[in-house]
C-alpha cells in the first residue's frame, strides 16, 4: 500500500499529515514533553558561566578595594612611587600603569597634594645655586623645645628641622653662601633664640647620597 508504514498525526503547522513511523515516534515524544518541559512550565535555560576576569583586571580590582591604616590604598602608593622616580610623568602614562582613567589619576594626585601626603617640586643642588656651605646643626634647649623648633624653622636658611631624642633636642639642616654667612646664621639667628643653650655644627664635606625615591609601605 502507498501509505504502508506511515501514521497520521496532528501538528501545529497543519491538519492531519502522513509521516513514517520513526518520525511519528519522535514527534510523539516531543508532544508529550511539550515545548516548555515535561511539566508545562517555563523552560529555564542553563545559566551561562560568567567570564573569568583577566589577571590584570583582578589586580586592578584589588588595587581599588584594599584599604590601609594610613588612608592610602595601593593605587595611591603606586602613583606616589611613579612620581618619586619621575615627578614630571604625564597623567596618561601614570593612568596606563595603575589601570585608571587619566581624570581619576589627576584627582588622586590633587588629593594627595592637598592632604600634604606629597609635594611635587624641583630638587636642586645648593652648591650649584651658589650656596657654598651646607651643615647639620645640633641644638640643645632649656625649656619648651617646641617653641625653639618653631623659631628655627622660621629661618629661611634652615631647610630641615626636627625635634629628636638623644644628645640634641633639635637637629636642623642649613645652607649658607660662604663661611661668613654661616657664622652670621649660627651666631645671630640660632644662638640668639631664647632657650638655646648649646649649638654644635657638622659641616658637610661631600654628599655621598641623597634620594627621594624610597617608595611606600
C-alpha positions in Angstrom: 0.0 0.0 0.0 1.2 3.5 -0.7 0.6 4.6 2.9 2.1 1.4 4.5 4.5 2.1 7.4 3.1 5.6 7.8 0.9 7.1 10.5 -1.2 10.2 10.6 -0.7 12.8 13.4 -2.0 16.3 14.0 0.7 19.0 14.1 0.5 22.7 15.0 1.5 23.6 11.4 -1.1 21.6 9.6 -4.0 19.2 9.9 -3.5 15.5 9.6 -0.3 14.5 7.8 1.3 11.3 7.0 4.8 10.6 8.4 7.0 7.5 8.7 6.5 5.5 11.9 10.0 6.6 13.2 9.2 10.2 12.8 5.9 9.8 14.5 7.6 8.2 17.5 10.0 11.3 17.7 7.1 13.7 17.4 5.0 11.8 19.9 7.8 12.1 22.5 8.2 15.8 21.7 4.5 16.4 22.0 4.4 14.6 25.3 7.2 16.6 26.7 5.9 19.9 25.2 7.9 23.0 24.2 8.0 24.1 27.9 9.3 20.9 29.5 7.5 17.9 30.9 5.6 19.9 33.5 4.3 22.6 31.1 6.2 25.3 33.0 8.6 27.8 31.6 11.8 26.3 30.3 14.8 27.6 32.1 17.9 28.0 30.0 21.1 26.8 31.6 22.8 29.6 33.4 25.7 31.0 31.5 29.1 30.7 33.2 30.4 34.2 33.9 33.6 35.1 32.1 36.7 35.0 34.2 38.4 38.3 34.8 41.8 38.6 33.4 44.6 38.7 35.9 45.2 42.3 35.1 41.6 43.1 35.8 41.7 41.2 39.1 44.8 43.2 40.1 43.0 46.4 39.3 40.1 45.3 41.5 42.4 44.6 44.4 44.2 47.9 43.9 40.9 49.8 44.2 39.4 47.9 47.1 42.2 47.3 49.7 42.2 50.0 52.4 45.2 50.7 54.6 45.5 52.2 58.1 47.1 55.4 56.7 44.2 56.1 54.4 46.2 55.4 51.2 45.2 52.5 49.0 47.5 50.5 46.7 46.8 52.8 43.8 47.8 55.9 45.7 51.0 54.2 46.7 51.7 53.1 43.1 51.1 56.7 41.9 53.5 58.1 44.6 56.1 55.5 43.7 56.0 56.5 40.0 56.2 60.2 40.8 59.2 59.7 43.1 61.0 58.3 40.1 59.8 61.0 37.7 57.9 63.9 39.1 57.1 65.1 35.6 55.5 61.9 34.5 52.3 62.5 32.4 48.9 61.7 33.9 48.2 59.5 30.9 51.3 57.4 31.4 50.5 57.0 35.1 46.9 56.0 34.2 48.2 53.2 32.0 50.5 51.9 34.8 47.8 51.8 37.5 44.8 50.9 35.4 42.7 54.1 35.9 41.5 56.9 33.7 43.6 60.0 33.3 40.9 62.0 35.0 40.9 59.7 38.0 44.7 59.9 38.3 44.6 63.7 38.2 42.0 63.7 41.0 44.0 61.4 43.1 47.3 63.4 42.7 45.5 66.6 43.6 44.0 64.9 46.7 47.5 63.7 47.7 48.9 67.1 47.4 46.1 68.9 49.1 46.3 66.5 52.1 50.0 67.0 52.5 51.0 63.4 51.7 53.4 64.6 48.9 54.8 67.6 47.2 55.9 67.9 43.6 58.8 70.3 43.5 62.1 70.8 41.7 65.0 69.3 43.7 68.2 71.4 43.3 71.8 71.2 44.2 72.5 74.1 46.7 76.2 74.3 45.7 75.3 74.8 42.0 72.9 77.6 43.0 75.7 79.4 44.9 75.4 78.1 48.4 78.9 77.0 49.2 78.2 75.8 52.7 75.8 73.1 54.0 75.8 72.0 57.6 73.8 69.9 60.1 73.3 71.8 63.4 72.6 70.1 66.7 70.8 72.3 69.2 70.3 71.8 72.9 67.5 73.6 74.6 66.4 74.5 78.1 62.6 75.0 78.3 60.0 74.3 75.7 61.6 72.6 72.7 58.6 73.1 70.5 58.8 76.9 70.8 62.5 76.9 69.8 61.9 74.4 67.0 59.3 76.8 65.5 61.7 79.7 65.6 64.5 77.7 64.0 62.0 76.5 61.3 61.2 80.2 60.5 64.8 80.8 59.4 65.0 80.9 55.6 68.4 79.1 55.5 67.0 76.2 57.5 65.5 73.6 55.1 65.0 70.7 57.5 64.2 70.9 61.2 63.3 68.0 63.6 62.9 67.5 67.3 64.9 64.5 68.4 65.5 62.2 71.3 69.2 61.9 72.3 72.0 64.3 73.0 70.4 67.0 70.9 66.9 68.4 71.3 66.7 69.8 67.7 68.6 69.0 64.6 68.5 71.4 61.7 70.0 71.3 58.2 71.1 74.8 57.0 72.7 76.3 53.9 74.8 79.4 53.5 76.6 81.2 50.7 80.0 81.1 52.4 81.7 80.9 55.8 80.9 84.4 56.8 77.2 83.8 56.0 77.3 80.6 58.0 78.8 82.3 61.1 76.1 85.0 60.9 73.4 82.3 60.7 74.7 80.4 63.7 75.5 83.3 65.9 72.8 85.8 65.1 69.9 83.6 64.0 70.2 80.4 66.1 72.2 81.1 69.2 70.2 84.2 69.9 67.0 82.3 70.2 65.8 82.3 73.9 66.2 78.8 75.4 69.1 77.7 73.2 71.9 76.6 75.4 74.3 74.9 73.1 74.9 74.6 69.3 77.2 72.1 67.5 77.8 72.3 63.8 78.6 69.5 61.5 79.9 70.9 58.2 79.3 68.9 55.1 82.4 67.9 53.2 80.9 65.7 50.4 77.4 64.5 49.6 77.6 60.7 49.3 73.9 60.0 48.8 70.6 61.9 48.5 67.4 60.2 47.3 63.7 60.8 47.5 62.7 57.6 45.8 62.3 55.4 48.9 58.9 54.2 47.8 55.9 53.5 50.0 54.9 50.8 52.5 
